[in-house]
Amino acid sequence: MSAPKLNIDRSALEQLLLSRFFFAPSFGIYDGVKGLYDYGPTGTALQQNIINLWRQHFVIEEDMLEVDCSIITPSKVLETSGHVAKFADWMCRDTGNNEVRRADHLVEEVLAARLVSDELARKLAATSIDGQAPAKAAGKKSKKAPAPTKLDDAVANEYRGILAKIDNYDGDGLGELIVKHDIRNPETGNSVSPPVAFNLMFQTSIGPAGTSKGFLRPETAQGQFMNFARLLEFNNQKMPFASAMVGRSFRNEISPRSGLLRVREFTMAEIEHYVDPTNKDHSRFDEVAHIKLPLLTGPMQLAEKTEPAVMTIGDAVSQGVIDNKTLGYFMGRIYLFLTAIGIKTDLLRFRQHMSNEMAHYACDCWDAEIYTSYGWIECVGCADRSAYDLRVHSASTKKKLCVREHLAEPLVYEKLVCEPNNKLFGPKLKRAAKPVQEHLESLSAEELTEVKAALTKDGKTTVTLAGTAVDGEYEITSDMLTIENQTKVENTREYTPNVIEPSFGIGRILYALIEHSYSVRAEDEQRGVLSFNAPMAPFKCLILPLSGHASFKTFLQDSARSLRKVGVPARIDDAASVSIGRRYARNDELGTPFAITVDFTTVQDNTVTLRERDSTKQVRGPLDDIVELVKNLVSGSATWDDALAKFELVETTGETDA
């Protein structure tokens, strides 16, 4: 896989997106708030098209159970899940102006800029005459554009190694990098403070008294876990199965930048696939086993490698690169979804999380990263969350979140069992009796063996309770209980499912798709084009008159009505004061793939022309036939080549009159 290439003018693209109101900063007339964006009609339609395909690709085709859960989440839920303690990023402050920066992004930005400067300096040195640097331009040197600086080879290689594994540094590691490499705020030149952890959740209170603390959810997953037992019952106790949800999530980003790529409120689409921990095979794995994925593994990153290895999903699972078939299956489905919406395959890779960046709940995780003008951006996470969430919530609530499976043959086994002597156990421990018994019953076989050994040797042991109403240390004597092996016969097996979770950042995917779809006309670099495929295009067909002649009005309305009746979103652009070339151009910027033009020939014989965005070629045919053609083009049952073969090609003028 060669180095990614994406040659776009980001400033021109951003101007296009703003002028065509794909999205814009929220509360703009009040100067806006960083990390908050509003979607306009075009962006909203594009986002909805992505979500619609996501539902078709995953929820419908995989027969998932879709839910819609509460945004406001009680603190206890997120304390139990670990988010209150661990859902944090590392931040540092500019020692001069107190500006807050995310530490890993700051290190990455500064070192990457130094490497770019080094590369430029080497190019200038290579093109200089007799080894002399080219003459400097006259005038005062810009403070924001210092002369390129060449690095020692060893330093440049060290920087590349750091960037290859930047996600694996913790707070101490980032602090050491900041000191060692003199990392400063590039906007001020000031030094920065040592990194400290910052929890990313938005806190709120529930109810008027303010005594019930809550948070805006940082993910949709917890709501799905809360309803696991109901979902299992709805699914007639059958395993495996999956729940799914699309909804808003909130993260109080330290320094939101890069437009939609790092925001504080965003749309997520998450799947929780519940699977037997002893059997993580997938019935449809063979459908994706042949797909080749570019995989950047954890060991490769620790070895400071940045070039992914391309291998089939089948080989990756069999060689242990991907942990199990269900995880591999969903990685394949993610790849098919992203490429179906229009993400370029050469700008897509899967990167495995390293140990320090692994979420507290995950035992293996891969990110689908998409290359943009900002670099590689995580857009989809695919994690094996093991049984973490269901177990901790079950322990906290004392509610069973497990599966009971009927066994074809009874399971006979020996188990170490703790049985209290009720005449002594309760009277001695009083209110602590039940919590102590529950604590002993929750111990593993190894831990219970240690308790038994202590009772046998010393005649007593101590049990420590935490997180109960009667926390403290309690002495247990050998006459208060017995711990012995017993033969157990079970006709049902009870287990807590593991969870495979694909998690999609819809806003990031949307922005990456825009960049991958953007180009300019070869004959006019001022004319931008968004070449969305038809299912993704916010508007499928433009309808416009050749001029403002009154006779065209009925045909415009009939065309729009006919298209909308067959489910094709269409817009009329009848701004006759603007040239037809300019109207084509501004709808190319919206990504509209087809355009029907009503002209004087239409009035005579009810035929119209149909223009295809990318080639700008046009064909003519009866209005009803063209409407049917557009419907088939949008659904994918016909191609533009089919249209060229069936309909009359029209010679056109005015395309450059924009």
C-alpha positions as CSV (number, residue, x, y, z in Angstrom):
1,M,0.0,0.0,0.0
2,S,1.7,3.2,-1.2
3,A,1.7,6.5,0.8
4,P,-1.8,8.0,0.7
5,K,-2.5,10.9,-1.7
6,L,-5.3,13.4,-1.4
7,N,-4.6,16.6,-3.3
8,I,-7.3,19.1,-2.4
9,D,-7.4,22.8,-1.6
10,R,-9.0,22.6,1.9
11,S,-9.6,26.3,2.1
12,A,-11.5,26.3,-1.2
13,L,-13.5,23.2,0.0
14,E,-14.4,24.8,3.3
15,Q,-15.6,27.9,1.5
16,L,-17.8,25.7,-0.7
17,L,-19.2,23.8,2.3
18,L,-20.0,27.1,4.1
19,S,-21.5,28.8,1.1
20,R,-23.7,25.8,0.1
21,F,-24.6,25.4,3.8
22,F,-23.5,21.8,4.3
23,F,-22.7,22.9,7.9
24,A,-21.8,26.0,9.8
25,P,-20.7,26.9,13.4
26,S,-23.6,26.9,15.7
27,F,-24.8,30.3,17.1
28,G,-22.7,32.0,14.5
29,I,-24.4,35.4,15.0
30,Y,-23.1,35.3,18.6
31,D,-19.6,34.4,17.3
32,G,-20.2,30.7,17.8
33,V,-18.9,28.1,20.2
34,K,-16.0,25.9,19.4
35,G,-16.9,22.3,18.7
36,L,-20.6,22.9,17.9
37,Y,-22.0,22.8,14.4
38,D,-25.4,23.1,12.7
39,Y,-26.1,21.1,9.5
40,G,-27.9,22.9,6.7
41,P,-30.3,21.3,4.2
42,T,-27.5,19.7,2.2
43,G,-25.5,18.4,5.1
44,T,-28.7,17.1,6.8
45,A,-29.7,15.2,3.7
46,L,-26.2,13.8,3.3
47,Q,-26.1,12.6,6.9
48,Q,-29.5,11.0,6.6
49,N,-28.4,9.2,3.5
50,I,-25.4,7.8,5.3
51,I,-27.6,6.7,8.2
52,N,-30.2,5.2,5.8
53,L,-27.5,3.0,4.1
54,W,-26.1,2.1,7.6
55,R,-29.5,0.9,8.7
56,Q,-30.0,-1.1,5.5
57,H,-26.5,-2.5,5.6
58,F,-26.5,-3.5,9.3
59,V,-29.8,-3.3,11.0
60,I,-31.9,-4.8,8.2
61,E,-29.5,-7.1,6.6
62,E,-28.2,-8.4,9.9
63,D,-31.6,-8.5,11.6
64,M,-30.6,-6.3,14.5
65,L,-32.9,-4.9,17.2
66,E,-32.9,-1.1,17.0
67,V,-33.5,0.9,20.1
68,D,-33.6,4.6,21.1
69,C,-32.4,5.3,24.7
70,S,-32.1,8.3,27.0
71,I,-29.4,10.9,26.5
72,I,-29.3,12.0,30.2
73,T,-27.6,9.2,32.1
74,P,-27.6,8.9,36.0
75,S,-24.1,9.2,37.5
76,K,-24.3,5.7,39.0
77,V,-24.5,4.1,35.6
78,L,-21.3,5.8,34.4
79,E,-19.6,5.3,37.7
80,T,-20.2,1.6,37.3
81,S,-19.1,1.5,33.7
82,G,-15.9,3.2,34.5
83,H,-16.5,6.4,32.5
84,V,-16.4,8.7,35.6
85,A,-13.0,7.4,36.6
86,K,-11.4,6.7,33.2
87,F,-13.1,8.5,30.3
88,A,-10.4,11.2,30.0
89,D,-7.8,12.8,27.8
90,W,-4.5,14.4,28.7
91,M,-4.5,18.2,28.6
92,C,-1.8,20.9,29.1
93,R,-2.0,24.7,29.4
94,D,0.0,27.5,27.7
95,T,2.0,29.0,30.5
96,G,1.5,32.5,29.0
97,N,-2.1,32.8,28.0
98,N,-3.6,29.8,29.8
99,E,-4.9,28.3,26.5
100,V,-5.8,24.6,26.9
101,R,-4.4,22.0,24.4
102,R,-4.8,18.3,24.2
103,A,-1.3,17.0,25.0
104,D,-1.0,14.1,22.4
105,H,-2.4,16.3,19.6
106,L,0.1,19.1,20.6
107,V,3.1,16.8,20.5
108,E,1.8,15.3,17.2
109,E,1.3,18.7,15.6
110,V,4.7,20.1,16.6
111,L,6.7,17.1,15.6
112,A,4.9,16.7,12.3
113,A,5.5,20.3,11.5
114,R,9.3,19.9,12.3
115,L,9.4,16.9,9.9
116,V,7.7,18.9,7.2
117,S,10.2,21.7,7.7
118,D,13.0,19.2,7.6
119,E,11.7,17.7,4.3
120,L,11.5,21.1,2.7
121,A,15.0,22.1,3.9
122,R,16.4,18.9,2.4
123,K,14.6,19.6,-0.9
124,L,16.0,23.1,-1.0
125,A,19.5,21.9,-0.2
126,A,19.3,19.3,-3.0
127,T,18.3,21.9,-5.6
128,S,20.8,24.5,-4.5
129,I,23.9,25.3,-6.6
130,D,27.2,24.1,-5.3
131,G,25.7,23.2,-2.0
132,Q,24.7,26.8,-1.2
133,A,21.2,27.5,-0.1
134,P,19.0,29.5,-2.4
135,A,19.0,33.2,-1.9
136,K,16.4,34.4,0.6
137,A,13.5,36.5,-0.6
138,A,13.8,40.2,0.2
139,G,11.7,41.6,2.9
140,K,11.0,40.9,6.5
141,K,10.8,37.3,7.4
142,S,7.3,36.2,8.5
143,K,7.0,35.1,12.1
144,K,4.5,32.4,11.2
145,A,6.6,31.1,8.3
146,P,10.1,30.5,9.6
147,A,12.8,29.3,7.3
148,P,12.9,25.5,6.8
149,T,15.1,23.7,9.4
150,K,17.0,20.5,8.6
151,L,17.0,17.9,11.4
152,D,19.8,15.4,12.2
153,D,18.9,12.0,10.7
154,A,18.7,10.4,14.1
155,V,16.3,13.1,15.4
156,A,14.1,12.9,12.3
157,N,13.9,9.1,12.8
158,E,13.1,9.5,16.5
159,Y,10.3,11.9,15.6
160,R,8.8,9.4,13.1
161,G,9.0,6.7,15.7
162,I,7.1,8.8,18.3
163,L,4.4,9.7,15.8
164,A,4.0,6.0,14.8
165,K,3.0,5.2,18.3
166,I,1.7,8.5,19.6
167,D,-1.6,6.9,20.8
168,N,0.4,4.6,23.2
169,Y,1.7,7.3,25.5
170,D,0.1,8.0,28.8
171,G,0.3,11.3,30.7
172,D,3.8,10.7,32.1
173,G,5.1,9.7,28.7
174,L,3.6,12.7,27.0
175,G,5.1,14.9,29.7
176,E,8.5,13.5,29.1
177,L,8.2,14.1,25.4
178,I,7.2,17.7,25.9
179,V,10.3,18.4,28.1
180,K,12.8,16.4,26.0
181,H,11.8,17.9,22.7
182,D,10.9,21.4,24.0
183,I,7.3,21.1,22.8
184,R,5.7,24.6,22.9
185,N,2.4,26.1,21.8
186,P,3.1,26.7,18.1
187,E,0.7,29.7,18.1
188,T,2.5,31.6,20.9
189,G,5.9,30.0,21.3
190,N,5.1,29.6,25.1
191,S,6.0,26.5,27.1
192,V,3.2,24.3,28.3
193,S,2.4,22.8,31.7
194,P,2.7,19.0,32.4
195,P,-0.3,17.0,31.2
196,V,-3.2,16.3,33.5
197,A,-6.2,14.1,33.0
198,F,-9.5,15.8,32.0
199,N,-12.8,13.9,32.1
200,L,-14.7,14.4,28.8
201,M,-18.2,14.1,30.0
202,F,-20.7,16.9,30.4
203,Q,-22.1,16.9,33.9
204,T,-25.7,17.9,34.7
205,S,-28.3,17.6,37.5
206,I,-31.5,15.7,37.3
207,G,-34.6,17.3,38.9
208,P,-35.0,20.7,40.6
209,A,-33.4,19.8,43.9
210,G,-30.0,19.3,42.2
211,T,-29.2,16.3,44.3
212,S,-29.3,13.7,41.6
213,K,-26.2,14.0,39.4
214,G,-26.1,12.9,35.8
215,F,-24.2,13.2,32.6
216,L,-25.0,13.7,28.9
217,R,-24.1,10.3,27.5
218,P,-20.6,10.0,26.0
219,E,-21.8,7.0,23.9
220,T,-25.0,5.2,23.1
221,A,-23.8,1.8,24.3
222,Q,-24.8,2.1,28.0
223,G,-28.5,2.5,27.2
224,Q,-28.3,-0.7,25.1
225,F,-26.7,-2.6,28.0
226,M,-29.3,-1.4,30.4
227,N,-31.9,-3.1,28.3
228,F,-30.1,-6.3,27.6
229,A,-32.5,-8.6,29.5
230,R,-35.5,-7.1,27.7
231,L,-33.8,-7.4,24.3
232,L,-32.9,-11.1,25.1
233,E,-36.5,-11.8,26.0
234,F,-37.7,-10.0,22.9
235,N,-35.4,-12.2,20.8
236,N,-37.0,-15.3,22.4
237,Q,-33.8,-16.0,24.4
238,K,-31.9,-16.8,21.2
239,M,-28.2,-16.1,20.9
240,P,-26.2,-14.6,19.3
241,F,-28.1,-11.3,18.5
242,A,-27.3,-7.6,18.2
243,S,-28.9,-4.4,19.2
244,A,-28.3,-1.1,17.4
245,M,-28.8,2.6,17.9
246,V,-28.3,5.9,16.2
247,G,-28.3,9.0,18.4
248,R,-26.5,12.0,19.7
249,S,-23.5,11.7,22.1
250,F,-21.5,14.4,23.9
251,R,-17.9,14.8,24.8
252,N,-16.4,18.0,26.3
253,E,-13.4,18.0,24.0
254,I,-10.3,19.8,25.3
255,S,-9.5,21.8,22.2
256,P,-12.0,21.1,19.4
257,R,-10.4,21.7,16.0
258,S,-10.5,20.4,12.4
259,G,-14.2,21.1,11.8
260,L,-16.5,18.1,12.1
261,L,-13.6,15.8,13.0
262,R,-13.4,16.8,16.7
263,V,-16.7,18.2,18.1
264,R,-18.5,18.3,21.4
265,E,-21.9,17.1,20.1
266,F,-22.1,14.4,17.4
267,T,-24.2,11.6,15.9
268,M,-23.1,8.0,16.6
269,A,-24.3,4.7,15.2
270,E,-23.4,1.8,17.5
271,I,-24.0,-1.9,17.4
272,E,-23.7,-4.2,20.4
273,H,-23.4,-7.8,19.2
274,Y,-23.9,-10.3,22.0
275,V,-22.0,-13.6,21.6
276,D,-21.1,-16.7,23.6
277,P,-17.6,-16.2,25.1
278,T,-16.7,-19.8,24.4
279,N,-17.7,-19.5,20.7
280,K,-16.9,-16.3,18.8
281,D,-17.4,-17.8,15.4
282,H,-19.9,-16.1,13.0
283,S,-22.3,-18.0,10.7
284,R,-21.6,-15.5,7.8
285,F,-17.8,-15.3,8.3
286,D,-17.1,-17.0,5.0
287,E,-18.9,-14.1,3.2
288,V,-16.1,-11.7,4.2
289,A,-13.1,-14.1,4.7
290,H,-11.7,-13.3,1.2
291,I,-11.7,-9.5,1.7
292,K,-8.3,-8.0,1.9
293,L,-7.8,-5.3,4.5
294,P,-4.8,-3.0,5.2
295,L,-4.0,-3.9,8.8
296,L,-1.6,-1.8,11.0
297,T,-1.2,-4.1,14.0
298,G,-0.2,-3.1,17.5
299,P,3.3,-4.8,17.3
300,M,3.9,-3.0,14.0
301,Q,3.2,0.4,15.6
302,L,5.5,-0.5,18.6
303,A,8.2,-1.3,16.0
304,E,7.6,2.2,14.6
305,K,6.2,1.0,11.3
306,T,3.5,3.0,9.5
307,E,3.0,0.9,6.4
308,P,0.0,-1.6,7.0
309,A,0.2,-5.2,5.9
310,V,-2.5,-6.2,3.4
311,M,-4.1,-9.6,4.2
312,T,-7.4,-11.4,3.9
313,I,-9.7,-11.4,6.9
314,G,-9.6,-15.2,6.9
315,D,-5.8,-15.2,7.1
316,A,-5.8,-12.5,9.8
317,V,-8.1,-14.5,12.0
318,S,-6.4,-17.8,11.5
319,Q,-3.0,-16.2,12.3
320,G,-4.4,-14.5,15.4
321,V,-3.9,-11.0,14.1
322,I,-7.6,-10.4,14.5
323,D,-8.8,-12.0,17.7
324,N,-11.9,-13.9,16.5
325,K,-14.3,-14.5,13.6
326,T,-17.1,-12.3,14.9
327,L,-14.7,-9.4,15.2
328,G,-13.3,-10.1,11.8
329,Y,-16.8,-10.4,10.3
330,F,-17.7,-7.0,11.4
331,M,-14.5,-5.5,10.2
332,G,-15.3,-6.8,6.8
333,R,-18.8,-5.4,7.0
334,I,-17.4,-2.0,8.0
335,Y,-15.1,-2.1,5.0
336,L,-18.0,-2.9,2.7
337,F,-20.1,-0.1,4.2
338,L,-17.5,2.6,3.9
339,T,-16.6,1.7,0.4
340,A,-20.3,1.5,-0.6
341,I,-20.9,5.1,0.5
342,G,-17.9,6.3,-1.5
343,I,-14.8,6.1,0.7
344,K,-11.7,5.5,-1.4
345,T,-10.1,2.1,-0.7
346,D,-6.5,3.4,-1.0
347,L,-7.3,6.0,1.7
348,L,-8.7,3.5,4.2
349,R,-6.9,1.3,6.8
350,F,-7.6,-0.6,10.0
351,R,-5.3,0.2,12.9
352,Q,-5.2,-1.9,16.1
353,H,-5.2,-0.2,19.5
354,M,-2.0,-0.5,21.5
355,S,-2.1,-1.4,25.2
356,N,-2.0,2.1,26.6
357,E,-4.8,3.4,24.4
358,M,-7.1,0.4,24.8
359,A,-10.4,1.4,26.3
360,H,-10.8,0.2,29.9
361,Y,-13.5,-2.3,28.8
362,A,-11.9,-3.7,25.6
363,C,-9.7,-6.8,25.1
364,D,-9.1,-6.1,21.4
365,C,-10.0,-3.1,19.3
366,W,-9.4,-1.9,15.7
367,D,-10.1,1.5,14.2
368,A,-11.2,2.0,10.6
369,E,-9.1,5.1,9.8
370,I,-9.8,7.3,6.8
371,Y,-7.1,9.5,5.3
372,T,-8.1,13.2,5.0
373,S,-6.3,16.5,4.5
374,Y,-5.9,16.4,8.3
375,G,-4.1,13.0,8.2
376,W,-5.5,9.6,9.3
377,I,-8.7,10.0,11.2
378,E,-10.5,7.3,13.3
379,C,-14.0,7.1,12.0
380,V,-15.2,3.6,13.2
381,G,-14.1,1.6,16.2
382,C,-14.6,-2.1,16.3
383,A,-14.0,-3.4,19.8
384,D,-14.4,-6.7,21.7
385,R,-15.7,-5.3,25.0
386,S,-15.6,-8.9,26.5
387,A,-18.3,-9.3,29.2
388,Y,-17.1,-6.2,31.1
389,D,-20.2,-4.0,30.9
390,L,-22.8,-6.6,31.6
391,R,-20.8,-8.0,34.5
392,V,-20.2,-4.7,36.3
393,H,-23.8,-3.5,35.9
394,S,-25.1,-6.9,37.1
395,A,-22.8,-6.8,40.1
396,S,-23.8,-3.2,40.9
397,T,-27.6,-3.7,40.6
398,K,-27.8,-7.4,41.7
399,K,-29.8,-8.0,38.6
400,K,-28.9,-10.9,36.3
401,L,-27.7,-9.9,32.9
402,C,-26.9,-13.3,31.6
403,V,-28.1,-16.0,29.2
404,R,-29.5,-19.4,30.3
405,E,-28.8,-22.1,27.7
406,H,-30.5,-25.5,27.8
407,L,-27.9,-28.3,27.5
408,A,-28.5,-31.3,25.4
409,E,-26.7,-33.4,27.9
410,P,-26.5,-32.6,31.7
411,L,-23.2,-31.1,32.8
412,V,-21.7,-32.9,35.8
413,Y,-18.8,-31.3,37.6
414,E,-17.1,-30.7,41.0
415,K,-17.5,-27.2,42.6
416,L,-16.1,-25.7,45.8
417,V,-19.1,-24.5,47.7
418,C,-19.3,-22.3,50.8
419,E,-22.2,-23.2,53.2
420,P,-22.8,-21.0,56.3
421,N,-23.7,-22.5,59.7
422,N,-26.9,-20.5,60.2
423,K,-26.9,-21.0,64.0
424,L,-23.6,-19.0,64.2
425,F,-23.1,-17.1,60.9
426,G,-26.1,-14.8,61.2
427,P,-26.0,-14.1,65.0
428,K,-22.3,-13.2,64.9
429,L,-22.3,-11.0,61.8
430,K,-25.8,-9.5,62.2
431,R,-26.4,-6.9,59.4
432,A,-23.2,-7.9,57.7
433,A,-24.2,-11.6,57.3
434,K,-25.8,-11.3,53.9
435,P,-23.1,-9.1,52.4
436,V,-20.4,-11.3,53.7
437,Q,-22.1,-14.4,52.3
438,E,-22.6,-12.7,48.9
439,H,-18.9,-11.7,49.0
440,L,-17.8,-15.3,49.6
441,E,-20.1,-16.7,46.9
442,S,-18.6,-14.2,44.4
443,L,-15.1,-15.5,44.9
444,S,-13.4,-17.6,42.3
445,A,-12.4,-21.2,43.0
446,E,-8.8,-20.1,43.6
447,E,-9.8,-17.4,46.1
448,L,-12.2,-19.7,47.9
449,T,-9.4,-22.3,48.2
450,E,-7.2,-19.7,49.9
451,V,-10.0,-18.9,52.4
452,K,-10.4,-22.6,53.1
453,A,-6.7,-23.0,53.7
454,A,-6.6,-20.1,56.1
455,L,-9.6,-21.5,58.1
456,T,-7.9,-25.0,58.2
457,K,-4.5,-23.6,59.3
458,D,-5.5,-20.7,61.7
459,G,-9.2,-21.5,62.4
460,K,-10.1,-18.0,61.2
461,T,-9.8,-15.5,58.4
462,T,-10.8,-11.9,57.7
463,V,-13.3,-10.7,55.0
464,T,-13.2,-7.1,53.8
465,L,-16.3,-5.5,52.5
466,A,-16.3,-2.5,50.2
467,G,-19.1,-0.7,48.4
468,T,-21.8,-2.0,50.8
469,A,-23.8,-0.4,53.6
470,V,-21.7,-2.3,56.1
471,D,-18.1,-1.8,54.8
472,G,-15.3,-3.0,57.0
473,E,-13.4,-6.1,58.2
474,Y,-15.2,-9.1,59.6
475,E,-13.6,-12.1,61.2
476,I,-14.8,-15.5,60.1
477,T,-14.1,-18.6,62.2
478,S,-14.0,-22.2,61.0
479,D,-17.2,-23.1,62.9
480,M,-19.2,-20.5,61.1
481,L,-19.1,-22.2,57.7
482,T,-17.9,-25.1,55.7
483,I,-16.1,-25.0,52.3
484,E,-16.2,-28.3,50.5
485,N,-16.3,-29.8,47.0
486,Q,-19.8,-30.8,45.9
487,T,-20.9,-32.7,42.8
488,K,-23.1,-30.4,40.7
489,V,-25.5,-31.5,37.9
490,E,-26.7,-28.7,35.6
491,N,-29.2,-29.0,32.7
492,T,-28.8,-25.4,31.8
493,R,-25.7,-23.3,31.3
494,E,-25.6,-19.7,32.6
495,Y,-23.1,-17.3,31.1
496,T,-22.6,-13.6,30.6
497,P,-22.2,-12.8,26.9
498,N,-19.3,-11.0,25.4
499,V,-19.9,-7.9,23.3
500,I,-18.5,-7.1,19.9
501,E,-19.1,-3.4,19.3
502,P,-18.8,-1.5,15.9
503,S,-19.1,2.2,16.7
504,F,-19.5,4.7,13.9
505,G,-18.8,8.5,14.1
506,I,-21.2,9.7,11.5
507,G,-19.9,13.3,11.3
508,R,-16.3,12.1,10.7
509,I,-17.5,9.7,8.1
510,L,-19.5,12.5,6.4
511,Y,-16.6,14.9,6.3
512,A,-14.2,12.2,5.0
513,L,-16.7,11.3,2.3
514,I,-16.9,15.0,1.3
515,E,-13.1,15.2,0.9
516,H,-12.9,11.9,-1.1
517,S,-15.7,13.2,-3.4
518,Y,-14.2,16.7,-4.0
519,S,-12.5,17.8,-7.2
520,V,-12.3,20.7,-9.5
521,R,-13.0,20.9,-13.2
522,A,-9.9,20.5,-15.3
523,E,-10.9,23.4,-17.5
524,D,-11.7,25.7,-14.5
525,E,-10.2,25.2,-11.1
526,Q,-12.7,27.7,-9.6
527,R,-15.5,25.1,-10.3
528,G,-15.7,22.6,-7.5
529,V,-17.5,19.3,-7.9
530,L,-18.7,16.9,-5.2
531,S,-19.0,13.5,-7.0
532,F,-21.2,11.7,-4.5
533,N,-22.6,8.4,-5.8
534,A,-26.4,8.6,-6.4
535,P,-27.5,6.9,-3.1
536,M,-25.4,9.4,-1.1
537,A,-26.2,12.6,-3.0
538,P,-28.2,15.0,-0.9
539,F,-30.3,15.9,-3.9
540,K,-30.6,13.3,-6.7
541,C,-31.8,15.5,-9.6
542,L,-31.8,19.2,-10.5
543,I,-34.7,20.5,-12.6
544,L,-34.1,23.8,-14.4
545,P,-35.5,25.9,-17.2
546,L,-33.3,27.1,-20.1
547,S,-34.7,30.6,-19.4
548,G,-37.5,32.3,-17.5
549,H,-40.0,31.8,-20.3
550,A,-43.5,31.4,-18.8
551,S,-44.3,28.3,-20.9
552,F,-41.7,26.3,-19.0
553,K,-43.3,26.6,-15.6
554,T,-45.8,23.7,-16.0
555,F,-43.1,21.3,-17.3
556,L,-40.9,22.2,-14.3
557,Q,-43.6,21.3,-11.8
558,D,-44.6,18.2,-13.7
559,S,-41.0,17.0,-13.8
560,A,-40.5,17.6,-10.0
561,R,-43.8,16.0,-9.1
562,S,-43.1,12.9,-11.2
563,L,-39.6,12.4,-9.7
564,R,-40.8,12.9,-6.1
565,K,-43.7,10.5,-6.7
566,V,-41.2,7.7,-7.4
567,G,-39.0,8.6,-4.4
568,V,-36.4,10.7,-6.1
569,P,-35.6,14.0,-4.2
570,A,-35.5,16.8,-6.8
571,R,-34.9,20.5,-6.6
572,I,-36.0,23.2,-9.0
573,D,-33.5,26.0,-9.8
574,D,-35.5,28.5,-11.8
575,A,-33.2,31.5,-11.2
576,A,-33.4,32.6,-14.8
577,S,-31.3,35.7,-14.2
578,V,-28.3,33.3,-13.8
579,S,-26.8,31.5,-16.7
580,I,-27.5,27.8,-17.1
581,G,-23.8,27.1,-16.9
582,R,-23.6,28.8,-13.5
583,R,-26.7,26.9,-12.3
584,Y,-25.1,23.6,-13.4
585,A,-21.9,24.6,-11.5
586,R,-23.6,25.5,-8.2
587,N,-25.5,22.2,-8.2
588,D,-22.3,20.4,-9.0
589,E,-21.1,21.9,-5.7
590,L,-24.1,20.3,-4.0
591,G,-23.1,16.9,-5.5
592,T,-26.4,16.6,-7.5
593,P,-25.7,13.8,-10.0
594,F,-28.4,14.5,-12.6
595,A,-30.0,17.6,-14.1
596,I,-33.2,17.8,-16.2
597,T,-33.4,20.8,-18.4
598,V,-36.7,22.1,-19.8
599,D,-36.3,24.1,-23.0
600,F,-38.4,25.2,-26.0
601,T,-38.2,21.7,-27.5
602,T,-39.9,20.5,-24.4
603,V,-42.8,22.7,-25.1
604,Q,-43.1,21.3,-28.6
605,D,-42.7,17.5,-28.0
606,N,-42.5,17.0,-24.2
607,T,-38.9,15.8,-24.3
608,V,-36.2,17.0,-21.9
609,T,-32.4,16.7,-21.6
610,L,-30.7,14.8,-18.8
611,R,-27.2,15.9,-17.8
612,E,-24.8,13.7,-15.8
613,R,-22.6,15.6,-13.4
614,D,-19.2,14.0,-13.7
615,S,-19.0,13.7,-17.5
616,T,-21.3,16.7,-18.2
617,K,-22.8,14.7,-21.1
618,Q,-26.5,15.1,-21.9
619,V,-29.1,12.9,-23.5
620,R,-32.6,13.7,-24.7
621,G,-35.8,11.7,-24.3
622,P,-39.5,11.9,-23.5
623,L,-40.1,13.3,-20.0
624,D,-41.7,10.0,-18.7
625,D,-38.8,8.0,-20.0
626,I,-36.2,10.3,-18.5
627,V,-38.0,10.2,-15.1
628,E,-37.9,6.4,-15.2
629,L,-34.2,6.5,-16.2
630,V,-33.4,8.8,-13.3
631,K,-35.2,6.5,-10.9
632,N,-33.2,3.5,-12.2
633,L,-29.9,5.5,-12.1
634,V,-30.5,6.4,-8.5
635,S,-31.5,2.9,-7.4
636,G,-28.5,1.4,-9.2
637,S,-30.5,-0.7,-11.6
638,A,-29.2,1.3,-14.6
639,T,-25.9,3.0,-15.4
640,W,-25.0,6.2,-17.3
641,D,-23.6,3.9,-20.1
642,D,-27.1,2.4,-20.4
643,A,-28.5,5.9,-20.8
644,L,-25.9,6.7,-23.5
645,A,-26.8,3.5,-25.4
646,K,-30.6,4.1,-25.2
647,F,-31.0,7.8,-25.6
648,E,-29.9,10.5,-28.1
649,L,-26.7,12.2,-27.1
650,V,-27.0,16.0,-27.2
651,E,-24.3,18.5,-28.2
652,T,-24.3,21.2,-25.5
653,T,-22.9,24.7,-25.0
654,G,-22.7,26.9,-21.9
655,E,-20.9,24.5,-19.6
656,T,-18.0,26.9,-19.2
657,D,-20.3,29.9,-18.7
658,A,-20.2,29.8,-15.0
